Amino acid sequence: MEFPELVAFLRAELDRRADGFLFADFPPGLPPQQIPADLPAGLRAAFEVTNGATAGVLTMIKVSGLEKAQSVYRDVAEFVDEPSRWLTVGAQLRTRGAEPRHRRAVVVPDTGVAWYESDRFEELAPDVATLFTDIVFTERYLELAPEPGEWYDLLGDLGLRT
């Protein structure tokens, strides 16, 4: 399934579970005119599906929070080439360090240090939707999570991980 279909499927399943809101949330998407025009196309498309999302330890920031989120990672320019290409669109919760998100969905490798002390960045996916469809909604979720948890269990219950 593609990102929009997977999100719709997961929303329906979470609605059936009394505790689903505790570990996942996929708010409705926004109409295109409410999404800033200067965002990368892949991120704009993701916001049309869901305006922010929580899936286990990963949170995608809402459109209204994007500007504020950028201040957290202003210093990323010291560590990467072409700092104008960087945009914070999410966060990984309950980990050892904060994770900046590149327009092409990158994450600091888990070196046990905060991102600003790390010596490299690693691309996980070419865009936000692929980050979800290929990692967050699959058995690869464990690459992001310090432990499996309820989200990983749900993926198993739904046959989304092998």
CORRA-V315397 format. One record per pair of residues at least 24 apart in sequence whose ideal C-beta (glycine too) atoms are under 10 Angstrom apart, sorted by sequence separation. I is the first residue (numbers start at 1). J is the second residue. D is the distance in Angstrom with one decimal. If there is no record, write none. Layout:
I;J;D
I;J;D
This chain:
26;50;4.6
27;51;5.1
29;53;9.9
39;63;8.4
65;89;9.7
76;100;5.4
103;127;8.1
104;128;9.2
105;129;9.0
107;131;8.7
136;160;9.9
137;161;8.5
138;162;8.2
4;29;8.4
25;50;8.7
26;51;9.3
27;52;5.6
73;98;7.9
75;100;9.7
99;124;10.0
103;128;8.8
105;130;7.0
106;131;9.4
26;52;8.5
27;53;7.2
63;89;9.8
72;98;6.9
73;99;9.3
76;102;8.9
80;106;9.0
104;130;9.5
105;131;4.2
25;52;8.0
26;53;5.0
27;54;9.1
36;63;7.0
39;66;7.8
61;88;7.2
73;100;4.4
101;128;7.8
104;131;9.5
105;132;9.2
133;160;9.9
25;53;6.7
26;54;7.9
35;63;6.0
61;89;5.7
72;100;8.0
73;101;8.7
107;135;9.5
24;53;8.0
25;54;4.5
26;55;7.8
34;63;7.0
60;89;6.2
61;90;5.9
79;108;9.2
105;134;9.8
24;54;5.8
25;55;8.3
34;64;9.7
36;66;7.4
59;89;9.8
60;90;4.5
61;91;7.3
70;100;9.8
101;131;8.3
105;135;8.9
23;54;7.6
24;55;5.2
35;66;9.8
36;67;8.9
59;90;5.8
60;91;8.6
69;100;9.5
22;54;9.6
23;55;8.0
24;56;6.9
30;62;9.1
58;90;6.2
59;91;5.1
69;101;9.0
76;108;9.9
21;54;8.9
23;56;5.8
27;60;9.8
30;63;6.2
58;91;7.7
59;92;7.9
110;143;8.4
23;57;9.0
24;58;9.7
25;59;9.0
26;60;9.3
29;63;9.9
30;64;9.8
57;91;9.0
58;92;5.8
59;93;6.2
109;143;9.8
110;144;8.9
27;62;7.4
57;92;5.6
58;93;7.4
86;121;9.4
54;90;9.7
56;92;9.6
57;93;4.7
79;115;7.9
107;143;8.7
110;146;8.8
52;89;9.6
53;90;8.4
54;91;10.0
56;93;8.3
57;94;5.5
79;116;7.2
107;144;7.5
52;90;8.9
56;94;9.3
57;95;6.9
78;116;7.8
79;117;9.5
90;128;7.6
3;42;9.7
7;46;9.2
11;50;8.6
54;93;8.4
76;115;7.6
79;118;7.4
89;128;6.2
10;50;9.8
61;101;8.7
75;115;9.3
76;116;7.8
79;119;8.0
80;120;9.4
4;45;8.7
8;49;8.5
58;99;9.1
60;101;8.6
75;116;6.0
79;120;8.4
80;121;6.2
90;131;8.2
3;45;7.9
4;46;9.5
7;49;5.3
8;50;9.9
47;89;9.3
73;115;7.7
79;121;7.2
89;131;9.5
90;132;10.0
3;46;6.9
6;49;9.2
7;50;5.6
10;53;9.4
46;89;8.3
58;101;9.8
72;115;9.9
73;116;8.6
4;48;8.2
5;49;9.6
43;87;7.4
3;48;10.0
4;49;4.9
10;55;7.9
40;85;9.2
76;121;8.6
99;144;8.7
3;49;5.9
4;50;9.0
7;53;7.5
43;89;6.0
90;136;9.9
2;49;9.5
3;50;8.9
40;87;7.2
7;55;9.5
39;87;7.6
38;87;9.8
40;89;9.1
58;107;9.7
95;144;7.9
39;89;8.6
95;145;8.3
96;146;8.0
93;144;9.6
94;145;8.0
95;146;6.1
92;144;5.8
93;145;9.2
94;146;6.1
92;145;8.4
93;146;9.6
94;147;8.6
92;146;9.4
94;149;8.8
43;101;9.4
46;105;9.9
43;103;6.9
42;103;7.8
40;102;9.8
41;103;9.8
42;104;8.3
43;105;9.2
40;103;4.6
42;105;8.4
39;103;8.5
40;104;8.2
60;128;6.8
60;131;8.9
60;132;8.1
58;131;8.1
58;132;8.1
53;128;9.3
60;136;9.4
55;132;6.9
58;135;8.6
58;136;5.4
49;128;9.7
53;132;7.5
57;136;9.0
49;129;7.6
55;135;9.9
56;136;7.2
46;127;7.6
47;128;8.8
55;136;4.9
45;127;8.0
46;128;4.3
50;132;9.2
55;137;7.3
42;125;9.5
45;128;8.3
46;129;5.2
49;132;9.3
53;136;8.8
58;141;8.3
42;126;7.6
43;127;7.3
44;128;9.7
45;129;6.4
46;130;9.7
57;141;8.3
42;127;3.3
43;128;5.4
46;131;9.0
56;141;6.3
41;127;8.3
42;128;5.8
43;129;8.8
46;132;7.8
55;141;8.0
56;142;9.9
58;144;6.0
40;127;7.5
42;129;6.2
57;144;5.8
58;145;8.4
40;128;8.5
42;130;8.0
56;144;7.7
57;145;4.8
42;131;9.6
55;144;9.4
56;145;5.9
57;146;7.4
57;147;9.1
56;147;10.0
56;148;8.8
57;149;7.4
56;149;5.8
58;151;8.7
56;150;7.3
57;151;7.5
56;151;2.9
57;152;9.7
55;151;5.9
56;152;6.7
54;151;9.0
56;153;9.8
56;154;8.6
55;154;9.3
56;155;8.7
55;155;9.2
26;132;9.7
24;136;9.8
7;129;9.3
10;132;9.6
6;129;9.1
3;127;9.3
3;128;8.5
4;129;8.5
7;132;7.9
3;129;3.8
6;132;7.2
7;133;9.6
23;149;6.7
24;150;8.2
2;129;7.8
3;130;7.9
6;133;6.1
10;137;7.5
23;150;4.2
24;151;6.0
3;131;9.6
5;133;9.6
9;137;9.4
22;150;6.9
23;151;4.9
3;132;6.0
22;151;9.7
23;152;9.4
3;133;5.4
6;136;9.6
7;137;9.0
20;150;8.8
23;153;9.0
24;154;7.2
2;133;7.1
6;137;5.6
19;150;7.5
20;151;10.0
23;154;7.4
1;133;7.6
17;150;9.5
3;137;8.7
20;154;7.8
1;137;8.7
17;154;7.9
14;154;8.1
17;157;9.5
10;151;10.0
13;154;7.3
10;154;8.2
13;157;8.4
10;155;9.3
13;158;6.2
13;160;10.0
10;158;7.8
9;158;7.8
10;160;8.7
9;160;8.9
6;158;9.9
6;160;8.1
1;160;9.2
